[in-house]
Amino acid sequence: MLLTGLASVGASAQSQGYKSLADRAVEKFISQDALRSDIQFLSGEFCQGRGASQAGLGEAGMWQLRQFNAQKLLPMDGTMCQTFVAGGHVCHNIVGMIPARIPSYLSEGRYVIVMAHYDNLGVLEGKSYPGADSNASGVAVMNRLVRAFRYLGDLGTGLPQNIIFAALDGKQLSLAGAQDLCSRIALGRLHDPVTGKAIRPRNISAVINLDILGGVSSPLTKGRKDYLILLGGDRQNALLQNLNRRDGLRLEIGLDYYGSKGFTDLFLNRVSDQRPFRERGIYAVMFTSGITMDTNRESDVESKIDYDVLRKRAELIFRWTEQIIHL
């Protein structure tokens, strides 16, 4: 009943020409051109595939740090660059927060984490692996969400929950970046930059992982490219489907990995960055468009991204996340 009411109210408001702050955020910050610009840089010559300990990954990390700084995200524990070592490589997660309207010293703080890994294979044996879809596309969507939520946080009544944005390193090193971020939270080593309180697993209401979002060559239904997969959504699956209809996006929604229980478990609970959070009982989901014949190959290039579909996916993920932080 609540979701039906949400849809009818939204449709009525839109028919009368009313634009909410969320509508305005979508118009201002979620565009094909902005997504294209980010992906072109991350999959371009300066970043050289973003491989572990390679110069291109350093370029990507510094670029991502500038994106967060430009939006005035708050550094965690005095820095947005969280350093760790994995497999003999020095790695860097880039992490910042948009604070909620109610400081967590008034009540126990609540946090949503939005994350996307920015590393890839880099240059191997003289061959460059651009990683446009995997995972420049996820980082580009995350950066659009940063701007949209920064806008919401600065206007109106602000955000009801804190949002932590994390560009993760070390996906190619056994999910090392996600493991490091999760471990900091589990050990009380990640602190709220407003209150100084340790952020604990019980404070995390949702983790949203964005991984491979720009492809259209692995459709859910043959011949239909406008689709999106949500893994682990569970109680919020209906919300996603409702928002998809309400806002006229009408993407085809997959709630498992192409109907396979085994592959759903593989990508949800074993080989993707939400895994360490799910292992600790935290509600953690993954948005994806699925691996393709280009994933982890030289052919994963920017020209194969479908920006019209990617923009729709980015908008729906924003709409869903914006509702999640109000629950």
Buried (B, 14 or more C-beta within 10 A) or exposed (E): EEBEEBBEEBBEEBEEEEEBBBBBBBEEBBBBEBBBEBBBBBBBEEBBBBBBEBBBBBBBBEBBBEBBEEBEBBBBBEEBBBEBEBEEBEBBBBBBBBBBEBBBEEEEBBBBBBBBBBBBBBBEEEEBBBBBBBBBBBBBBBBBBBBBBBBBBEEEEEBEBBBBBBBBBBBBBEBBBBBBBBBBBBEEBBBBBBBEBBBBEEBBBBBBBBBBBBBBBBBBEEEEBBBBBBBBBEEBBEBBBBBBBBBEBEBBBBBBBEEEEEBBBEBBBEEBBBBBBBEBEBBBBBBBBBBBEBBBBEBBBBEBBBBEBBBBBBBBBBBBBBBBBEE
